[in-house]
Amino acid sequence: MAIMRIYHYPEPILKVPAKKVATFDADLQQLVKDMAETMYAAPGIGLAAPQVGISQRVIVIDCSPKEEAPRLIAAINPEIVARSGERCEEEGCLSVPGYYANVPRSEAITVIFQNLQGERCELATEGLLAVAFQHEIDHLDGILFVDHLSPLKRGIFRRKYRKIMEQQEEQL
């Protein structure tokens, strides 16, 4: 297994819709293992393949509390097929380090996806796991959480984020 490089805003790969996975093989299994290791090391609760520079519709998510055993979900070609309710909570992103914002999301969703063997799965979920799925599926569509902000808040984000990046570069 290997920890992969996480691409940061404004890297172009983050804005490109990912390609559907057609081959379920050892390479895909290794990608999922490497993505999971990268997500846990970051640390984060979700990671999409475009965030590590790979244009494939693959996500890994684990919303289990730190004191519990990991419950990794690997979802290939995920799609939201039903939504209900609304929530708006603060989100962050491994590709936008140091910045957080309130993002409107559905409270509950039903998602279909394929597992590592290519079998169809369906999962009805709510709360944090529903938000994580929505966030990661957005990545597969070339959408970042900051794209959900109003134009005014996006402008503020760009200015703040530029300063955050400048401060990080000064520390190097």
N, C-alpha and C positions, 0 to 999 in steps of 0.2 A: 504494500500500500504506500501511497505517497500523498503528501500535502501539496495541493495545487495552488497556483497563483490565483488570487481573487482579483478580477478586473474592477476598477473603480470608475465611477462617473468622472468624466464624460466619454469613456472609451466607446468607440463606435459599435463593438460587438453587442453592447447592452441595449442597443436600439433596433437590432435586427431580429425579426421573428424567426424562431428556431424551426428546424426541419423535423418532420415526423420520423420517429424511429421505425425502421422496417426489419432490422436484423437483431434478433435476441440471441446473443452469443457470449462467449467468454470476455470479449472486449467490453461489452455493455456491463457485464457483472463487475469487471475491474473498474470501470468508470464510476459506477455507483459506490463501490468500496472507497475509492479515492475521494469522491465528493463527500461521502459521509465523514471520513477522517478529517477532511478540510473543514467541514461545517463544525464538527465537535471542537477542533483545535482553535477555531476563530475567536471565541465561541459564538455559535448562532443556533437558531432553531429550524432554519431552512436554507436551502441552496439550490439554485437552478443551474443547469449546464452552461448557459450563456455567461454566467458570472465567473466561470473558470475557462472561458474562451472557446467553448464547444457549442456549436449551433445544432443541438439536438433537444427534443422535447422530453427532458429527463429532470426530475426534481427529487430531492431527499428532504424529509421533514422529521423532526423529533421534538415534540412539545412536552415530553415527560418532565416532571420536576427533577431537579438535580439529585435529590436524595433517593430517587427511584431508579430501577433498571431502565436502560435505554429502550425506547420503542420506536425504532426507525421505520419510516414508511418510504419506500422507493416507488415512485409513480412515473410510469412511462406513458407518454402521449395523454396526459390528463386533460379532462374537459369538465367544466361545470355544467350540469344539466338542469339544476333547480336551485333557486335562491329564495330566502325569505328573511324578513326582519332587517333591521339596520343597527349599526353600531359605528362609533367613531372614536377610536382610541389612538394613542401615540404609537407610531411605528418607527423602526430604524431599519437599516439594511447594511449587510456586509459590503455592498458595492458603493455605499454612500456613508463611509465611516464618520462618526462624530456628529451626525445631523439626525434629528428626530422631528416628526410632525404628526398631527392628527389627520387620519385618513378615513373617509367614509367607506364602509364595507358592509356586506350582508352578514347578518348574525348567524345564519345557518345556510349550509349549501349541501348539495348532493353532487359528488364528483365521480366520474367514471375514468378508469385508467387501466393500463396493463401492468402486470407484475413482471418480474425479471424472466419469467418463462413465457411471456406473451399472453397470459390468460387475462380475460376481462374481469375487472373488479369494480364494485360499486361501493361507495362509502358516503353515508349521511353523517355530517358532522356540524358542530356549532362552536361558538366561542373562539378561543385562541387557535385551535386547529383549523377552523374554517377560515380565519383571517390568514393564517400561514399558507394554506392552499391558494387563496386568492392572490396573495402577494407573490408567491412563486410562479403561479400560472401567468400572472402579468409579465414576469421576466421572460417567459417563453414567447410572449407576444411583443416583446420589445418595449415594454412599459415599466417605468420605475415608479416607486411610490410617490416621488415628488411630482410626477406627471398628473397626479390626482389633485394637486393643490390649485387654488385659484391663480390667475395670472399675476396678481399682486404678490401673493405668497411665494410663487415660483421665482419672481424677481428677487425677493428678499433672500430666498434660499440660495440663489446663485451668488449673490454678494457675500453672504455668510460663509458659504462653502469655499469660495475662493480664499477667504481669510483663514479658514481652518486648514486648507491645503498649504498656504504660505507658512503658517505657523509650524506645521509638521515638517516642511522642507528645511526651515531654519533650525529645527532640532536635530537634523541629520548631520 
